[in-house]
Amino acid sequence: QVQLMESGGGLVQPGGSLRLSCTASANIFSRNIMVMGWYRQAPGNQRDMVATVSSDASTNYADSVKGRFTISRNNAQNTVYLQMTSLKPEDTAVYYCRMIINRQFYWGQGTQVTVSS
């Protein structure tokens, strides 16, 4: 059973930074993790893609976070990171990790990010 464990959310002031982490449990060959990504959902909104990184290290970002967020992956540890800088109140949401492993979709439980003064 694959589980994704997220960490790193919290409360931060506008302009601040946070780093989210997500690690896949169980014995998984990193080559089987095709895509790792982060999504977010604010109250009353749909869940939207924030950033993804593929097995070839190619990345994709939502326009709203380009230049502020950086996604990266550590294949040896089956971990994906999201470095968030210059945070804005509109970045407030629950952030979810998602991985595509052997063509199956797996989601983390979500971590709250609140940007407020």
N, C-alpha and C positions, 0 to 999 in steps of 0.2 A: 504494500500500500504506500503510495507516494504522498507525502505531506510537504507543504511549503511553509516554512517558518519565517515570519517577517519580524523586523525590529527597526527601531530608530525613529518612530514618530514622536510627536510631542507638540508643545506650545512654543512658538517662536515669534519674535517681534518682526514687523515688516522690515525688509532689507536683510534679514538674518539668513542663516543657512542650516540645513539639516541633511543627514545622510541616511537613507533607508537601505536595509539589507534584506535579502531573501535567500534562504538556503533550502535546497531540496533534500529531504531525508531519504533513507533507504539507499541500497546499493544501485546506483545509476551510472552507466557509462556516460561521460560528458558528451560523447559524440552523438548520443541519442537525444540530447536536449537541443532541439532544432532552433527554437526561439525562446528568448526570455524577455519579459516586458513588465511594465508598470502601467496600471490604469487607475483612474480615480473617479470617485462619485461623491458629489455634493448633495445635500438634502434636496429632494425634489427634482434632481437631475438624473439623466442616464449615466451609465458608466462609460467613460471615454478613455481612449488610449492616450497615454502621456509619452511613453518612449518604449522602443523595442530594440533588441540587439540579437542578431542572428548568429548562427554557428560560424559564419565567415567573418564575424565582427562588424558587419555592416549595421548601421544604426538608422533609426527613424524617430522623429520627434514631432509632437504636436506643435503647431505654429506658436501657440501661446507660451511655450516653455523654451523655444529655441534660443540659444545663447545664455540661458540661465541654468538649465538642468543638463546633467551629463549621466548617461547610462553606461555601465561597464559590467563585464562578467569575468569571473574567475572560474575557469573550467575545472581546474584541479579540485576546487571546493564546491562545485555545482552551485555557485552563488552569483546573484546579480545585485548590483548596487545602483542607487539613484542618488547622485549628489545634487542637491537643490541649493541654489544661491539666489540672492536678490529676491527673496520670497515676498509675495504680495498677499493681501487678504483674500483675493480671489483664488489663491492656491489652496485655500482651506477645503479639505475633503477627507474622505477615507481613501487611502491608497492601497491598492491590491496588486500583488505580484501574480503573474501568470506565466506558466511554462508549457511549452508543447514538447512532450516527451513521448517518443515512439508514436507520434501522431495523435496522442491523447492530450486533452486540455486539462490542466490542473491550476487551481486558484489557491492563493493564500487566504487567511482569515481576515485580512485587512488591518491597517494601522492608521490611526487618526493623526492628521496633520492640521494644526490650527495656527493660523497666522493672524496675530492680533496684538495691538498695543495695550 
